């Protein structure tokens, strides 16, 4: 049998490589969204303390 012959019933095996995540990219994204969350909480605090009592 010719070694170059490929049987159509054979399935090709693929080596799956997991892409390594860049930890500094993840950390910077976390800090960005944490800052958004803190700003949002500050805005809610302002609404509750200063604006709601006036109504």
N, CA, C and O atoms as CSV, one atom per row, in Angstrom:
chain,resi,resn,atom,element,x,y,z
A,1,UNK,N,N,0.850,-1.172,0.000
A,1,UNK,CA,C,0.000,0.000,0.000
A,1,UNK,C,C,0.895,1.235,0.000
A,1,UNK,O,O,1.906,1.290,0.699
A,2,UNK,N,N,0.508,2.202,-0.784
A,2,UNK,CA,C,1.263,3.445,-0.907
A,2,UNK,C,C,1.099,4.276,0.361
A,2,UNK,O,O,-0.036,4.514,0.775
A,3,UNK,N,N,2.197,4.733,1.006
A,3,UNK,CA,C,2.060,5.515,2.241
A,3,UNK,C,C,1.406,6.877,2.018
A,3,UNK,O,O,0.913,7.492,2.964
A,4,UNK,N,N,1.399,7.346,0.781
A,4,UNK,CA,C,0.761,8.636,0.510
A,4,UNK,C,C,-0.746,8.511,0.348
A,4,UNK,O,O,-1.456,9.515,0.293
A,5,UNK,N,N,-1.230,7.283,0.273
A,5,UNK,CA,C,-2.661,7.049,0.116
A,5,UNK,C,C,-3.381,7.381,1.415
A,5,UNK,O,O,-2.958,6.967,2.494
A,6,UNK,N,N,-4.457,8.122,1.302
A,6,UNK,CA,C,-5.235,8.481,2.487
A,6,UNK,C,C,-6.619,7.865,2.364
A,6,UNK,O,O,-7.338,8.097,1.392
A,7,UNK,N,N,-6.966,7.098,3.342
A,7,UNK,CA,C,-8.281,6.476,3.386
A,7,UNK,C,C,-9.307,7.544,3.756
A,7,UNK,O,O,-9.102,8.301,4.705
A,8,UNK,N,N,-10.396,7.606,3.019
A,8,UNK,CA,C,-11.406,8.637,3.271
A,8,UNK,C,C,-12.136,8.404,4.594
A,8,UNK,O,O,-12.754,9.329,5.122
A,9,UNK,N,N,-12.074,7.192,5.136
A,9,UNK,CA,C,-12.761,6.938,6.396
A,9,UNK,C,C,-11.917,7.352,7.605
A,9,UNK,O,O,-12.420,7.390,8.728
A,10,UNK,N,N,-10.651,7.657,7.381
A,10,UNK,CA,C,-9.795,8.083,8.490
A,10,UNK,C,C,-10.064,9.545,8.810
A,10,UNK,O,O,-10.176,10.377,7.910
A,11,UNK,N,N,-10.164,9.844,10.072
A,11,UNK,CA,C,-10.389,11.217,10.478
A,11,UNK,C,C,-9.048,11.861,10.816
A,11,UNK,O,O,-8.180,11.249,11.437
A,12,UNK,N,N,-8.910,13.079,10.400
A,12,UNK,CA,C,-7.683,13.807,10.697
A,12,UNK,C,C,-7.705,14.250,12.156
A,12,UNK,O,O,-8.735,14.675,12.681
A,13,UNK,N,N,-6.570,14.141,12.781
A,13,UNK,CA,C,-6.459,14.569,14.167
A,13,UNK,C,C,-5.848,15.962,14.195
A,13,UNK,O,O,-4.827,16.226,13.560
A,14,UNK,N,N,-6.486,16.831,14.932
A,14,UNK,CA,C,-6.004,18.198,15.041
A,14,UNK,C,C,-5.513,18.436,16.463
A,14,UNK,O,O,-6.178,18.070,17.432
A,15,UNK,N,N,-4.376,19.034,16.571
A,15,UNK,CA,C,-3.827,19.377,17.866
A,15,UNK,C,C,-4.359,20.740,18.251
A,15,UNK,O,O,-4.085,21.746,17.596
A,16,UNK,N,N,-5.120,20.749,19.322
A,16,UNK,CA,C,-5.700,22.008,19.769
A,16,UNK,C,C,-4.756,22.658,20.771
A,16,UNK,O,O,-4.447,22.083,21.815
A,17,UNK,N,N,-4.313,23.838,20.446
A,17,UNK,CA,C,-3.432,24.587,21.327
A,17,UNK,C,C,-4.278,25.635,22.040
A,17,UNK,O,O,-4.999,26.400,21.399
A,18,UNK,N,N,-4.189,25.668,23.335
A,18,UNK,CA,C,-4.918,26.686,24.079
A,18,UNK,C,C,-4.097,27.966,24.052
A,18,UNK,O,O,-2.906,27.974,24.363
A,19,UNK,N,N,-4.758,29.029,23.679
A,19,UNK,CA,C,-4.084,30.313,23.609
A,19,UNK,C,C,-3.904,30.853,25.020
A,19,UNK,O,O,-4.864,30.936,25.786
A,20,UNK,N,N,-2.689,31.216,25.358
A,20,UNK,CA,C,-2.424,31.744,26.685
A,20,UNK,C,C,-2.920,33.182,26.762
A,20,UNK,O,O,-2.655,33.996,25.878
A,21,UNK,N,N,-3.636,33.473,27.821
A,21,UNK,CA,C,-4.168,34.815,28.008
A,21,UNK,C,C,-3.078,35.711,28.581
A,21,UNK,O,O,-2.276,35.289,29.415
A,22,UNK,N,N,-3.069,36.917,28.129
A,22,UNK,CA,C,-2.111,37.884,28.632
A,22,UNK,C,C,-2.639,38.413,29.962
A,22,UNK,O,O,-3.672,39.082,29.996
A,23,UNK,N,N,-1.952,38.124,31.035
A,23,UNK,CA,C,-2.468,38.476,32.365
A,23,UNK,C,C,-2.520,39.993,32.563
A,23,UNK,O,O,-3.387,40.486,33.285
A,24,UNK,N,N,-1.617,40.731,31.943
A,24,UNK,CA,C,-1.664,42.185,32.108
A,24,UNK,C,C,-2.869,42.775,31.387
A,24,UNK,O,O,-3.426,43.778,31.831
A,25,UNK,N,N,-3.272,42.164,30.288
A,25,UNK,CA,C,-4.463,42.630,29.581
A,25,UNK,C,C,-5.711,42.369,30.410
A,25,UNK,O,O,-6.615,43.204,30.458
A,26,UNK,N,N,-5.761,41.227,31.055
A,26,UNK,CA,C,-6.904,40.894,31.907
A,26,UNK,C,C,-6.947,41.828,33.113
A,26,UNK,O,O,-8.019,42.292,33.503
A,27,UNK,N,N,-5.798,42.103,33.699
A,27,UNK,CA,C,-5.750,42.984,34.867
A,27,UNK,C,C,-6.174,44.401,34.506
A,27,UNK,O,O,-6.888,45.047,35.273
A,28,UNK,N,N,-5.742,44.891,33.350
A,28,UNK,CA,C,-6.128,46.255,32.970
A,28,UNK,C,C,-7.620,46.337,32.668
A,28,UNK,O,O,-8.253,47.348,32.973
A,29,UNK,N,N,-8.190,45.299,32.077
A,29,UNK,CA,C,-9.632,45.287,31.827
A,29,UNK,C,C,-10.401,45.233,33.146
A,29,UNK,O,O,-11.431,45.891,33.290
A,30,UNK,N,N,-9.909,44.457,34.103
A,30,UNK,CA,C,-10.560,44.387,35.414
A,30,UNK,C,C,-10.525,45.746,36.097
A,30,UNK,O,O,-11.533,46.180,36.655
A,31,UNK,N,N,-9.395,46.418,36.064
A,31,UNK,CA,C,-9.298,47.730,36.699
A,31,UNK,C,C,-10.217,48.745,36.027
A,31,UNK,O,O,-10.809,49.594,36.693
A,32,UNK,N,N,-10.331,48.653,34.721
A,32,UNK,CA,C,-11.213,49.572,33.996
A,32,UNK,C,C,-12.663,49.392,34.429
A,32,UNK,O,O,-13.340,50.370,34.748
A,33,UNK,N,N,-13.141,48.160,34.443
A,33,UNK,CA,C,-14.529,47.917,34.817
A,33,UNK,C,C,-14.761,48.135,36.304
A,33,UNK,O,O,-15.863,48.514,36.701
A,34,UNK,N,N,-13.755,47.906,37.132
A,34,UNK,CA,C,-13.889,48.208,38.561
A,34,UNK,C,C,-14.040,49.712,38.757
A,34,UNK,O,O,-14.817,50.145,39.607
A,35,UNK,N,N,-13.314,50.510,37.987
A,35,UNK,CA,C,-13.447,51.967,38.078
A,35,UNK,C,C,-14.845,52.405,37.638
A,35,UNK,O,O,-15.450,53.270,38.272
A,36,UNK,N,N,-15.357,51.816,36.564
A,36,UNK,CA,C,-16.725,52.138,36.126
A,36,UNK,C,C,-17.728,51.802,37.231
A,36,UNK,O,O,-18.657,52.569,37.484
A,37,UNK,N,N,-17.540,50.677,37.873
A,37,UNK,CA,C,-18.459,50.241,38.924
A,37,UNK,C,C,-18.411,51.190,40.121
A,37,UNK,O,O,-19.452,51.529,40.683
A,38,UNK,N,N,-17.227,51.617,40.509
A,38,UNK,CA,C,-17.081,52.540,41.632
A,38,UNK,C,C,-17.714,53.897,41.305
A,38,UNK,O,O,-18.358,54.508,42.159
A,39,UNK,N,N,-17.529,54.359,40.079
A,39,UNK,CA,C,-18.157,55.622,39.660
A,39,UNK,C,C,-19.677,55.494,39.685
A,39,UNK,O,O,-20.375,56.415,40.109
A,40,UNK,N,N,-20.184,54.356,39.231
A,40,UNK,CA,C,-21.623,54.112,39.250
A,40,UNK,C,C,-22.160,54.107,40.680
A,40,UNK,O,O,-23.217,54.679,40.948
A,41,UNK,N,N,-21.436,53.463,41.600
A,41,UNK,CA,C,-21.866,53.460,42.996
A,41,UNK,C,C,-21.824,54.869,43.589
A,41,UNK,O,O,-22.695,55.231,44.379
A,42,UNK,N,N,-20.835,55.657,43.221
A,42,UNK,CA,C,-20.768,57.037,43.685
A,42,UNK,C,C,-21.936,57.853,43.183
A,42,UNK,O,O,-22.474,58.679,43.919
A,43,UNK,N,N,-22.338,57.637,41.946
A,43,UNK,CA,C,-23.492,58.331,41.384
A,43,UNK,C,C,-24.773,57.930,42.117
A,43,UNK,O,O,-25.607,58.781,42.426
A,44,UNK,N,N,-24.927,56.640,42.394
A,44,UNK,CA,C,-26.099,56.190,43.149
A,44,UNK,C,C,-26.102,56.785,44.561
A,44,UNK,O,O,-27.159,57.173,45.060
A,45,UNK,N,N,-24.957,56.861,45.200
A,45,UNK,CA,C,-24.844,57.463,46.531
A,45,UNK,C,C,-25.274,58.927,46.486
A,45,UNK,O,O,-25.998,59.397,47.364
A,46,UNK,N,N,-24.827,59.635,45.468
A,46,UNK,CA,C,-25.218,61.038,45.310
A,46,UNK,C,C,-26.730,61.167,45.154
A,46,UNK,O,O,-27.344,62.043,45.763
A,47,UNK,N,N,-27.327,60.303,44.345
A,47,UNK,CA,C,-28.778,60.356,44.163
A,47,UNK,C,C,-29.517,60.110,45.471
A,47,UNK,O,O,-30.457,60.833,45.802
A,48,UNK,N,N,-29.102,59.107,46.205
A,48,UNK,CA,C,-29.817,58.738,47.423
A,48,UNK,C,C,-29.629,59.779,48.515
A,48,UNK,O,O,-30.592,60.112,49.205
A,49,UNK,N,N,-28.456,60.290,48.692
A,49,UNK,CA,C,-28.165,61.208,49.802
A,49,UNK,C,C,-28.645,62.630,49.524
A,49,UNK,O,O,-29.193,63.279,50.414
A,50,UNK,N,N,-28.448,63.122,48.298
A,50,UNK,CA,C,-28.709,64.541,48.041
A,50,UNK,C,C,-30.013,64.833,47.274
A,50,UNK,O,O,-30.683,65.830,47.545
A,51,UNK,N,N,-30.362,63.976,46.338
A,51,UNK,CA,C,-31.534,64.304,45.516
A,51,UNK,C,C,-32.837,63.704,46.029
A,51,UNK,O,O,-33.858,64.392,46.006
A,52,UNK,N,N,-32.851,62.477,46.483
A,52,UNK,CA,C,-34.103,61.856,46.921
A,52,UNK,C,C,-34.713,62.539,48.136
A,52,UNK,O,O,-35.939,62.624,48.202
A,53,UNK,N,N,-33.942,63.033,49.104
A,53,UNK,CA,C,-34.575,63.704,50.249
A,53,UNK,C,C,-35.309,65.003,49.868
A,53,UNK,O,O,-36.171,65.464,50.616
A,54,UNK,N,N,-34.980,65.583,48.734
A,54,UNK,CA,C,-35.619,66.837,48.329
A,54,UNK,C,C,-37.022,66.609,47.759
A,54,UNK,O,O,-37.768,67.571,47.575
A,55,UNK,N,N,-37.390,65.375,47.479
A,55,UNK,CA,C,-38.711,65.108,46.898
A,55,UNK,C,C,-39.712,64.757,47.936
A,55,UNK,O,O,-40.872,64.503,47.613
